[in-house]
Amino acid sequence: MENRVPLPTDNIYKFYALFGLLLIIFSIGAMLYVNQSTNDLAFEVAVEYETLKADPMRSVADEARFTVLEKKLEIAGLNKKTFMFCLGVIITVGGFMVWYGFRKWHTEVQPVQDEIARLNLLKLRREVGEHGDA
């Protein structure tokens, strides 16, 4: 199978920068998913939870159901906070990788490549000039 997306394997700083960018993009998508799934759960149980909460004379089965729904909502909220924190850490690491990789690439690698290209151009112009005179 042919690779259609060329990966930047020419230097490690470019890899850091693009991998960090990938981490950021996927973490943002994961944050949206976690938020949506937590909201879906909350809306799914909201009516039954509020109905049971308003009933002061709940049966034993209703009390058990109310307790389970209450715990389910509490755990979903804690899970959401934990997932968001972890994804925030991943986004921070990705942001640092992007900053570090692009900075090193731009300040250390790219100037050398630009100088090599400039010197090659000068060399080619001299060679063409020498052969053009003959």
C-alpha positions as CSV (number, residue, x, y, z in Angstrom):
1,M,0.0,0.0,0.0
2,E,1.3,3.4,-0.9
3,N,1.5,6.1,1.8
4,R,-0.4,9.1,0.5
5,V,0.4,11.4,3.4
6,P,4.1,12.2,3.4
7,L,5.4,12.1,7.0
8,P,8.1,14.7,7.9
9,T,11.0,12.3,8.8
10,D,13.7,14.7,7.7
11,N,14.2,16.2,11.2
12,I,13.0,15.5,14.7
13,Y,11.8,19.0,15.4
14,K,9.4,19.0,12.6
15,F,8.1,15.6,13.9
16,Y,7.7,17.1,17.4
17,A,5.7,20.1,16.1
18,L,3.4,18.1,13.9
19,F,2.9,15.3,16.5
20,G,2.0,18.0,19.1
21,L,-0.5,19.5,16.6
22,L,-2.0,16.1,16.2
23,L,-2.3,15.7,20.0
24,I,-4.1,19.1,20.2
25,I,-6.5,18.3,17.5
26,F,-7.5,14.9,18.8
27,S,-7.7,16.1,22.4
28,I,-10.1,18.9,21.4
29,G,-12.2,16.3,19.6
30,A,-12.1,14.1,22.7
31,M,-13.2,17.0,24.8
32,L,-16.2,17.6,22.6
33,Y,-17.1,13.9,22.8
34,V,-16.8,13.7,26.6
35,N,-18.9,16.8,27.0
36,Q,-21.6,15.6,24.6
37,S,-21.7,12.1,26.2
38,T,-22.0,13.5,29.7
39,N,-24.8,15.9,28.6
40,D,-26.6,13.0,26.9
41,L,-26.5,11.0,30.1
42,A,-27.7,13.9,32.2
43,F,-30.6,14.6,29.8
44,E,-31.4,10.9,29.7
45,V,-32.0,10.5,33.4
46,A,-33.1,14.1,34.2
47,V,-36.9,13.6,34.0
48,E,-36.9,10.4,36.1
49,Y,-34.5,11.9,38.6
50,E,-36.4,15.1,39.1
51,T,-39.7,13.2,39.3
52,L,-38.4,10.9,42.0
53,K,-36.7,13.8,43.8
54,A,-40.1,15.6,44.0
55,D,-41.9,12.6,45.5
56,P,-41.6,12.7,49.3
57,M,-43.3,9.3,49.7
58,R,-41.0,7.2,47.5
59,S,-41.3,3.4,47.7
60,V,-38.3,1.3,48.5
61,A,-37.8,0.5,44.8
62,D,-38.2,4.2,43.9
63,E,-35.7,5.2,46.7
64,A,-33.2,2.7,45.3
65,R,-33.7,4.0,41.8
66,F,-33.3,7.6,43.0
67,T,-30.1,6.8,44.8
68,V,-28.7,5.0,41.7
69,L,-29.6,7.9,39.4
70,E,-28.1,10.4,41.9
71,K,-24.8,8.4,42.0
72,K,-24.8,8.0,38.2
73,L,-25.0,11.8,37.8
74,E,-22.4,12.3,40.4
75,I,-20.0,9.8,38.9
76,A,-20.6,11.2,35.4
77,G,-19.7,14.7,36.6
78,L,-16.5,13.5,38.3
79,N,-15.6,11.5,35.3
80,K,-16.1,14.5,33.1
81,K,-13.9,16.6,35.3
82,T,-11.2,13.9,35.3
83,F,-11.3,13.4,31.6
84,M,-11.2,17.1,30.9
85,F,-8.2,17.6,33.2
86,C,-6.3,14.7,31.5
87,L,-7.2,16.1,28.1
88,G,-6.1,19.6,29.2
89,V,-2.7,18.1,30.2
90,I,-2.4,16.4,26.8
91,I,-3.3,19.7,25.1
92,T,-0.7,21.5,27.2
93,V,2.0,18.9,26.3
94,G,1.0,19.1,22.6
95,G,1.2,22.9,22.7
96,F,4.6,22.7,24.2
97,M,5.7,20.2,21.5
98,V,4.3,22.5,18.8
99,W,6.1,25.6,20.2
100,Y,9.4,23.8,20.9
101,G,9.5,21.9,17.6
102,F,8.6,24.8,15.4
103,R,10.9,27.2,17.3
104,K,13.9,24.8,17.0
105,W,13.1,24.0,13.4
106,H,12.7,27.7,12.4
107,T,15.8,28.9,14.3
108,E,18.3,26.0,13.9
109,V,17.4,23.7,11.0
110,Q,15.8,26.0,8.5
111,P,18.5,28.6,8.4
112,V,21.1,25.9,7.6
113,Q,18.9,24.5,4.8
114,D,18.4,28.0,3.4
115,E,22.1,28.6,3.4
116,I,22.7,25.3,1.7
117,A,20.2,26.2,-1.0
118,R,21.7,29.7,-1.5
119,L,25.2,28.2,-1.8
120,N,24.0,25.6,-4.3
121,L,22.4,28.3,-6.3
122,L,25.6,30.3,-6.4
123,K,27.5,27.2,-7.3
124,L,25.1,26.5,-10.2
125,R,25.3,30.1,-11.4
126,R,29.1,29.9,-11.5
127,E,29.0,26.6,-13.3
128,V,26.5,27.9,-15.9
129,G,28.6,31.0,-16.3
130,E,31.8,29.1,-16.9
131,H,30.2,26.7,-19.4
132,G,28.2,29.5,-21.0
133,D,31.4,31.4,-21.9
134,A,33.0,28.4,-23.6
